[in-house]
Amino acid sequence: MGMAAGGNKGMKSEINITPYIDILLVLLIIFMVVTPVRQMNLRVRAPQPPAPEPAMTPPADVIVVSVGEGAEIAINRIPVEIGALGSRLQEIYRARSNKNLFISASPTLPYGDIVKVIDISKGDGADNIGLLNAKSR
């Protein structure tokens, strides 16, 4: 605390904050020095990349129509021409009660090509059609 004597009658008291700032700066320096030392004792575990998933083959009763990057079509990995897709699906669904179909297409294909396959499939016996998330290769 400082006191000032001036022309006013009486004493004037003011708080001197200089010692408080000095203490604050000393504490700041102490924390700055101690913090890096504490971090060196921590173990760091970086995330590992996920293991590659094995290619799963669909069960025999599931029909998967895959459309490749060049618009090549395959039913359960058996290549089929676009013109023969409808007749081939009719043959498959003639003896089945389960008329579900999954379409797996390349992400680079235009959506119109995939819609064409959906239209052919729907017109030739598929009741429920699901789209699979195909990974780009």
Backbone bond lengths (Angstrom), bond angles and torsions (degrees), N, CA, C in turn:
res aa  C-N    CA-C-N  psi(-1)  N-CA   C-N-CA  omega(-1)  CA-C   N-CA-C  phi
1 M - - - 1.429 - - 1.509 109.51 -
2 G 1.274 112.97 133.98 1.449 116.05 178.26 1.517 109.93 -111.50
3 M 1.272 114.28 155.06 1.461 118.35 178.36 1.510 107.78 -125.29
4 A 1.282 114.53 142.97 1.452 118.93 179.38 1.518 108.63 -124.07
5 A 1.282 115.28 133.53 1.465 120.17 176.33 1.503 106.66 -107.70
6 G 1.254 116.57 124.22 1.444 118.56 -176.34 1.505 110.89 -135.91
7 G 1.286 113.63 -161.06 1.444 119.88 -178.42 1.510 112.41 -73.57
8 N 1.323 116.84 -14.59 1.460 118.88 179.35 1.518 109.17 -75.79
9 K 1.259 113.72 152.92 1.457 117.33 178.39 1.514 107.95 -82.50
10 G 1.237 119.86 114.34 1.455 125.01 179.10 1.527 110.58 118.72
11 M 1.279 115.48 170.95 1.453 120.43 -178.10 1.528 109.54 -96.66
12 K 1.314 115.68 148.97 1.457 122.26 -179.85 1.531 107.00 -117.71
13 S 1.329 117.17 127.35 1.463 119.03 -179.70 1.532 109.35 -113.20
14 E 1.351 116.63 138.68 1.467 123.88 178.28 1.521 108.06 -132.84
15 I 1.322 116.10 150.86 1.451 120.34 177.47 1.520 107.78 -85.23
16 N 1.304 116.02 130.64 1.446 121.80 177.42 1.534 107.30 -94.39
17 I 1.349 117.98 113.43 1.466 120.73 -175.09 1.531 112.80 -93.91
18 T 1.295 119.08 0.79 1.462 121.77 -179.06 1.527 112.31 -59.59
19 P 1.316 121.69 -44.25 1.467 119.72 178.30 1.535 112.30 -64.03
20 Y 1.327 117.31 -33.66 1.465 120.42 179.01 1.533 110.69 -67.12
21 I 1.306 117.64 -39.14 1.460 121.46 178.24 1.526 109.72 -67.39
22 D 1.328 117.85 -38.57 1.460 120.62 177.26 1.525 111.02 -62.01
23 I 1.316 117.49 -43.28 1.469 121.38 178.93 1.529 109.80 -65.04
24 L 1.308 117.14 -41.50 1.456 121.94 178.98 1.527 111.09 -61.73
25 L 1.309 118.02 -44.04 1.462 121.55 179.16 1.529 111.68 -65.82
26 V 1.342 118.20 -38.79 1.464 121.11 177.40 1.523 110.22 -63.65
27 L 1.346 117.37 -43.69 1.468 120.49 177.70 1.527 111.32 -63.73
28 L 1.314 117.21 -39.94 1.455 121.51 178.23 1.526 110.64 -61.40
29 I 1.302 118.25 -44.30 1.472 121.79 178.48 1.527 110.48 -64.49
30 I 1.322 117.37 -41.15 1.469 120.32 179.09 1.532 110.35 -61.59
31 F 1.337 117.58 -46.31 1.466 120.27 179.74 1.526 112.30 -66.53
32 M 1.318 117.41 -33.89 1.458 120.37 178.34 1.531 110.92 -68.22
33 V 1.327 117.67 -33.65 1.457 121.04 -179.98 1.529 110.68 -78.53
34 V 1.310 118.25 -37.49 1.464 122.19 -175.52 1.534 111.29 -76.67
35 T 1.324 119.31 -34.84 1.463 122.53 -174.89 1.523 113.59 -59.31
36 P 1.328 122.01 -48.19 1.473 119.01 178.92 1.528 112.86 -64.20
37 V 1.303 119.22 -30.16 1.462 121.39 179.88 1.521 109.43 -68.01
38 R 1.305 117.86 -38.86 1.458 121.47 -179.18 1.520 110.91 -68.31
39 Q 1.304 118.99 -33.21 1.459 121.43 -176.81 1.530 111.96 -74.39
40 M 1.305 118.54 -22.36 1.456 120.27 -179.59 1.514 112.07 -69.60
41 N 1.314 118.21 -21.00 1.449 121.33 -177.74 1.525 112.56 -87.03
42 L 1.301 118.67 -3.20 1.461 121.29 -179.41 1.515 110.18 -85.49
43 R 1.323 115.53 139.22 1.466 119.67 174.67 1.521 108.47 -87.39
44 V 1.292 115.26 136.35 1.453 120.64 -179.96 1.518 107.98 -110.27
45 R 1.314 114.28 126.53 1.468 119.07 176.69 1.520 107.47 -116.70
46 A 1.288 115.31 110.79 1.459 120.18 179.01 1.525 108.70 -79.97
47 P 1.338 117.11 143.67 1.468 118.44 178.70 1.518 111.03 -66.38
48 Q 1.314 115.31 139.48 1.460 121.51 -179.89 1.529 109.05 -91.48
49 P 1.317 116.93 148.18 1.465 118.04 177.38 1.526 109.94 -66.36
50 P 1.320 117.06 146.63 1.461 118.40 -178.09 1.531 111.33 -66.35
51 A 1.302 114.49 149.33 1.466 119.84 178.47 1.528 108.84 -68.73
52 P 1.320 117.73 142.94 1.464 118.86 179.91 1.524 110.14 -63.87
53 E 1.322 114.26 136.48 1.456 119.57 -179.40 1.527 109.05 -79.97
54 P 1.317 116.67 135.62 1.463 118.18 177.73 1.526 109.73 -69.13
55 A 1.313 115.54 146.14 1.457 119.93 179.67 1.522 108.47 -68.38
56 M 1.310 114.83 121.86 1.454 119.33 -178.56 1.525 109.50 -93.04
57 T 1.292 115.80 135.83 1.448 119.99 174.17 1.523 107.60 -92.88
58 P 1.314 117.03 134.46 1.459 118.75 -178.62 1.528 110.79 -68.00
59 P 1.316 117.53 152.84 1.464 120.06 176.29 1.534 110.23 -59.78
60 A 1.322 115.77 161.12 1.464 120.54 -174.42 1.521 112.59 -64.68
61 D 1.323 118.17 -27.46 1.459 119.48 -177.19 1.532 113.24 -87.45
62 V 1.314 118.35 -0.04 1.465 122.19 179.74 1.525 109.11 -99.96
63 I 1.318 115.58 133.32 1.460 121.19 178.74 1.528 107.69 -103.33
64 V 1.327 115.98 121.05 1.460 121.78 177.85 1.522 107.99 -121.27
65 V 1.314 114.92 118.59 1.465 120.46 175.29 1.523 106.18 -98.60
66 S 1.318 116.86 117.41 1.461 120.07 179.54 1.521 109.27 -107.91
67 V 1.333 113.91 137.39 1.462 121.29 179.77 1.523 106.90 -116.68
68 G 1.333 116.65 117.43 1.458 121.83 -176.55 1.519 112.62 -82.20
69 E 1.315 115.90 -178.68 1.469 121.74 -176.69 1.524 112.77 -64.39
70 G 1.319 117.45 -32.73 1.462 120.91 178.79 1.512 111.64 -92.34
71 A 1.330 118.17 20.48 1.464 126.03 -178.62 1.524 111.77 63.94
72 E 1.341 117.44 24.88 1.461 119.61 173.66 1.523 107.94 -79.79
73 I 1.319 115.79 138.59 1.460 122.26 -173.12 1.524 109.06 -112.92
74 A 1.346 115.15 142.38 1.461 121.33 177.23 1.519 108.79 -141.72
75 I 1.325 115.84 139.38 1.462 121.35 173.78 1.522 106.36 -104.68
76 N 1.316 115.97 115.90 1.476 122.07 -175.39 1.523 111.01 47.49
77 R 1.315 115.49 48.25 1.469 126.11 176.93 1.531 114.44 68.00
78 I 1.326 117.59 13.97 1.462 121.86 173.89 1.521 107.16 -103.09
79 P 1.337 117.93 116.13 1.468 120.03 -175.73 1.531 112.23 -61.70
80 V 1.344 114.18 140.15 1.461 122.10 -179.70 1.527 107.47 -141.05
81 E 1.316 116.62 141.75 1.467 120.79 174.67 1.526 109.12 -76.43
82 I 1.329 116.84 154.32 1.466 121.32 -178.56 1.524 111.20 -61.81
83 G 1.326 117.50 -34.19 1.465 120.74 179.43 1.523 112.85 -70.41
84 A 1.313 117.54 -29.26 1.466 121.75 -178.59 1.521 112.33 -94.04
85 L 1.319 118.46 -0.86 1.464 121.39 -177.11 1.521 111.35 -63.07
86 G 1.326 117.06 -45.31 1.465 120.48 -177.99 1.510 112.48 -62.62
87 S 1.322 117.44 -47.42 1.469 119.77 -178.76 1.530 111.22 -66.64
88 R 1.312 116.96 -35.99 1.470 120.56 178.86 1.529 110.53 -66.41
89 L 1.339 117.34 -40.74 1.468 120.44 177.59 1.523 110.92 -67.20
90 Q 1.340 118.16 -36.62 1.466 120.50 176.88 1.528 110.22 -61.76
91 E 1.325 117.28 -41.64 1.471 120.77 177.93 1.524 111.02 -61.74
92 I 1.309 115.69 -42.92 1.471 120.36 -177.95 1.516 110.72 -66.49
93 Y 1.333 117.67 -45.31 1.465 121.34 -173.96 1.525 113.25 -81.96
94 R 1.319 118.86 -11.62 1.464 121.43 -179.39 1.530 110.94 -61.65
95 A 1.322 117.79 -39.78 1.463 121.81 -176.04 1.529 112.81 -99.87
96 R 1.303 118.90 12.30 1.466 121.61 -175.40 1.517 111.97 -116.93
97 S 1.316 114.20 148.85 1.468 118.71 170.22 1.535 109.77 -96.00
98 N 1.343 116.71 -28.32 1.465 122.23 177.81 1.526 107.99 -85.12
99 K 1.311 116.40 110.09 1.465 120.15 -176.21 1.530 110.96 -112.62
100 N 1.332 115.47 41.17 1.461 121.00 177.24 1.519 109.59 -87.45
101 L 1.327 115.39 149.66 1.464 120.92 -179.00 1.519 108.35 -142.76
102 F 1.312 115.88 140.92 1.459 121.60 175.58 1.517 108.38 -118.97
103 I 1.328 115.79 139.98 1.463 121.37 179.14 1.514 108.08 -117.47
104 S 1.321 115.38 125.63 1.463 122.32 176.42 1.523 107.17 -118.18
105 A 1.329 115.95 118.61 1.462 119.63 -175.46 1.519 110.66 -127.65
106 S 1.306 114.76 155.93 1.454 121.12 176.73 1.530 109.52 -66.15
107 P 1.339 117.99 137.88 1.464 119.54 -179.30 1.529 113.62 -67.45
108 T 1.313 118.01 -13.60 1.468 119.33 -178.31 1.524 112.52 -89.42
109 L 1.324 117.75 -6.79 1.463 120.67 -179.76 1.520 111.38 -73.46
110 P 1.329 117.43 147.67 1.466 119.03 171.84 1.531 109.91 -66.58
111 Y 1.300 116.12 147.29 1.463 120.88 -176.63 1.526 111.34 -64.15
112 G 1.319 117.47 -27.76 1.461 121.25 179.46 1.517 112.31 -61.43
113 D 1.331 118.42 -36.37 1.465 121.64 178.13 1.529 110.77 -65.33
114 I 1.319 116.50 -37.53 1.461 120.60 179.83 1.526 109.94 -71.49
115 V 1.330 116.63 -38.55 1.461 120.57 178.20 1.524 110.27 -63.68
116 K 1.321 117.64 -35.36 1.464 121.95 177.47 1.533 110.05 -60.79
117 V 1.325 116.99 -43.63 1.468 121.38 178.79 1.527 110.01 -66.87
118 I 1.336 117.32 -38.56 1.467 120.71 178.09 1.522 109.95 -63.47
119 D 1.325 117.91 -44.17 1.468 121.51 179.79 1.525 111.44 -61.45
120 I 1.330 116.57 -44.88 1.464 119.91 179.36 1.524 109.87 -63.02
121 S 1.314 117.39 -43.56 1.462 121.50 -178.00 1.524 111.08 -65.16
122 K 1.317 116.66 -43.19 1.463 120.83 -178.73 1.526 110.62 -66.44
123 G 1.315 116.34 -38.25 1.453 119.94 -179.69 1.519 113.68 -73.22
124 D 1.313 118.04 -19.27 1.465 120.74 -175.17 1.515 113.39 -113.21
125 G 1.319 118.14 28.85 1.458 119.81 167.85 1.507 117.91 118.20
126 A 1.310 120.26 -11.46 1.471 120.18 -179.19 1.526 109.45 -79.13
127 D 1.344 115.72 129.64 1.464 119.75 178.77 1.526 111.23 -88.08
128 N 1.325 116.23 -56.18 1.458 122.04 -178.06 1.523 108.93 -110.94
129 I 1.327 115.74 128.98 1.460 120.46 -179.46 1.523 108.28 -120.96
130 G 1.317 115.87 128.93 1.462 121.17 177.81 1.516 109.76 -119.15
131 L 1.325 115.11 146.55 1.465 120.69 178.22 1.520 108.59 -101.64
132 L 1.325 115.99 129.65 1.466 121.46 178.81 1.511 109.43 -96.07
133 N 1.307 116.01 149.68 1.457 121.61 177.33 1.520 108.25 -82.05
134 A 1.324 115.76 102.81 1.470 119.70 -179.90 1.510 108.78 -87.71
135 K 1.327 116.93 135.57 1.467 121.66 179.31 1.502 108.67 -85.93
136 S 1.348 115.60 139.82 1.457 118.82 177.70 1.518 108.88 -74.37
137 R 1.297 115.40 139.45 1.467 120.35 -177.22 1.480 110.11 -107.49
